[in-house]
Amino acid sequence: MAASKGPDETGKSGPDGQGSGAGRDDDLERRRRDLEASLATRLPDRRQGKQGSGSGGVTGYGQALKLSSEFIAGIAVGVGLGWIIDRMAGTSPWGLIIFLLLGFGAGVLNVLRSAGMVADAGLKIPEKGDRKPDDE
């Protein structure tokens, strides 16, 4: 079996695990500089400090607040409608139970729509530019 020049699974290089330390350090330093240069071209905003500190966290909190409020609003509307129907029709507690479940489903659907997981169910009306050439 031929001896390998690169490091083995233990991180030691060369025969008997004794490589030259200076050559390995120079190679690591060169690779680190290349990586920094590559990252600097890919992420220029972070290097220049254009991204505010904590802006990603604030955006995340805003999104979480929006999604949770849409979910709770769906449930609250369902409970409210169920309670009103139970009072008017005297069907207590069935209207509340049914509309609670419907409100839960509506809340989940609203959250999925806001998160972009589900497209709106509305019909798209084709415009002039959307028609295929063979439709004419």
C-alpha positions in Angstrom: 0.0 0.0 0.0 1.4 3.4 -0.9 2.0 6.1 1.7 -0.3 9.1 1.5 1.0 12.6 1.5 -2.1 14.2 3.1 -3.3 13.8 6.7 -5.0 10.5 7.7 -8.1 10.1 9.9 -6.1 11.1 13.0 -4.9 14.4 11.5 -1.3 13.3 11.2 0.4 13.4 7.8 3.3 11.6 6.3 4.8 8.3 7.2 4.6 7.4 10.9 2.3 10.4 11.5 5.1 12.9 11.6 4.7 15.7 9.0 6.4 19.0 8.9 4.5 21.4 11.2 5.7 24.6 9.4 4.4 23.4 5.9 1.1 22.4 7.4 0.7 25.7 9.2 1.5 27.7 6.0 -1.0 25.6 4.0 -3.7 26.2 6.7 -3.0 29.9 6.7 -3.3 30.1 2.9 -6.6 28.2 3.0 -7.9 30.5 5.7 -7.1 33.6 3.7 -8.7 32.1 0.6 -11.8 31.3 2.6 -12.0 34.8 4.0 -11.7 36.3 0.6 -14.4 34.1 -0.8 -16.7 34.9 2.1 -16.0 38.6 1.7 -17.2 38.6 -1.9 -20.3 36.6 -1.0 -21.4 38.5 2.1 -20.3 42.2 1.5 -23.1 43.6 3.7 -21.9 41.9 6.9 -18.3 43.1 6.4 -19.4 46.7 6.0 -21.8 46.6 8.9 -24.9 47.5 6.8 -27.0 44.8 8.6 -28.2 46.1 11.9 -27.5 44.1 15.0 -30.5 42.0 15.9 -32.6 42.9 12.9 -33.1 39.2 12.0 -34.5 38.6 15.5 -36.9 41.5 15.4 -38.2 40.4 12.0 -38.6 36.9 13.4 -40.6 38.2 16.4 -42.8 40.2 14.1 -43.5 37.2 11.9 -44.3 35.1 15.0 -46.6 37.7 16.4 -48.4 38.0 13.0 -48.8 34.2 12.6 -50.0 33.6 16.2 -52.5 36.5 16.1 -54.0 35.1 12.8 -54.3 31.7 14.4 -55.9 33.0 17.6 -58.3 35.3 15.6 -59.6 32.3 13.6 -60.3 30.4 16.7 -61.9 33.4 18.4 -64.2 34.1 15.5 -65.3 30.5 15.4 -66.0 30.5 19.1 -67.9 33.8 18.8 -70.1 32.6 16.0 -70.8 29.3 17.7 -71.8 30.9 20.9 -74.1 33.3 19.1 -75.7 30.5 17.1 -76.1 28.5 20.4 -77.9 31.4 22.1 -80.2 32.1 19.1 -81.1 28.5 18.2 -80.8 26.9 21.6 -78.5 24.2 20.3 -76.0 24.5 23.2 -73.1 23.2 23.1 -73.1 21.9 19.5 -72.8 25.2 17.7 -69.9 26.2 19.8 -68.1 22.8 19.3 -68.7 22.8 15.5 -67.6 26.4 15.0 -64.7 26.0 17.3 -63.4 23.2 15.0 -64.2 25.3 11.9 -62.3 28.3 13.5 -59.3 26.1 14.3 -59.2 24.9 10.6 -59.6 28.5 9.4 -56.8 29.6 11.7 -54.4 26.9 10.5 -55.2 27.8 6.9 -54.6 31.5 7.5 -51.2 30.7 9.1 -50.2 28.5 6.2 -51.3 31.2 3.7 -49.3 33.9 5.5 -46.2 31.6 5.7 -46.5 31.0 2.0 -47.1 27.3 2.3 -50.5 27.3 0.6 -51.5 29.5 -2.3 -54.7 31.5 -2.2 -57.7 29.5 -3.5 -59.0 32.4 -5.7 -59.6 31.9 -9.4 -57.2 33.6 -11.7 -58.8 35.6 -14.4 -56.6 35.3 -17.5 -55.4 38.6 -19.0 -54.5 39.4 -22.6 -50.8 38.6 -22.1 -51.6 35.2 -20.4 -53.3 33.6 -23.4 -51.6 31.0 -25.4 -51.0 31.6 -29.1 -53.3 28.7 -30.2 -56.3 30.1 -28.1 -57.0 32.7 -30.8 
